[in-house]
Amino acid sequence: MVRIRFSPDVSARAGDAIVKRRTLMLSLLIVLIPISTLNAQSSIKLFLGRWDLTLKTPAQELPSWIEISEEQGQPRILMVGISDHATPLPQIQVKEGEIEFLSPKGAEGFGEDMLFKGKLVGGRLVGTTTSSSGTSWQWIGRRAPALKPKGTPKWGKPITLFNGKDFTGWRFSDSSRAGSWKIEDGTLVSTGGGAEAITIPKFEDFKLHLEFNCAPKSNSGVYLRGRYEVQVETDSAEEPPSHHTGGVYGFLAPSPELPRQPGEWQTFDVTLVGRMVTVVQNGQTVIDQQEIPGITGGALDSHEELPGPIYLQGSEEGRVAYRNIVIIPAKK
């Protein structure tokens, strides 16, 4: 029998080599796994933030909005569609530089499942949305502006928006449905299910005062810059608090929430500077210097960087009257 003897030095060197190889392999594994994960996370990060969307249909351009965030390395998405409120979507993925998300049928004003796909092109999102029946629209997304206030506003002179006599200074979203609006005893009345009443002048930062009277089981809203709805209602008690009178629909709930007063005159005093809004209802502050994240359902457009009109919602059901509508714009 041949005995082979290893000196201690040889055994140690062999052991060191094995340890080094194992350490190297573990190091490679530790490095390679995060590289794959980091690549995916890096791809997600390119899409993070708030985006103002414009959907280009054959008939018209439609506004929308999304906010993409990241949670434990996974993308999450909140969407405001052509109507309705900000809603988390169940499906989103980012793969090979492309984002894909699904707005299910019945959500956000869409009558079918809508699959959105888009890529970053020159700092914008550019893509296509396709319905479950095969209809396709092009869409673009621009990063939503921060709208940071530039110091403390200096206020101009009050402007009366409604003269109590006729529709001077106003237009309607659909002239064929404008008959749903009446002028009665110096008040501007929506009888429901008609057009939106929109001021012709547009405004940036402002203070707005108005009085409203919402009949039982009725619904309307006051849109700031034509994009952000302050809710007026007596029919949404079972809905989330941000859908109640004084709330910014789908985003900001009134606190405290005042009792509903169907058929009684109430007041709003709203200050909007950039994205920061304060809502005072009947002399009590219900939203105090809070940020509006994005457009609300029913917005006229998604061009948040631009001035916009005041509009009174007339497409919802029920009778709602307005009077003493006065705006004080900020001086430029």
Secondary structure, DSSP 4 states (H G I P E B T S, - for coil): -------HHHHHHHHHHHHHHHHHHHHHHHHHHHHHHHHHHHHHHTT-EEEEEEEE-SS-EEEEEEEEEEETTEEEEEEE-SSS--EE-SEEEEETTEEEEEE-TTSTT-SS-EEEEEEEETTEEEEEEEETTS-EEEEEEEEPP-----SS--B---EES--SSS-TTEEES-GGGGGGEEEETTEEEE-SSSPPEEESS-BSSEEEEEEEEE-TT-EEEEEETTTEEEEEESS-TTS-GGGSTTSBTTTB--SSPPPP-TTSEEEEEEEEETTEEEEEETTEEEEEEEE--S--TT-S-S-TTS-B--EE--SSSS-EEEEEEEEEEBP-
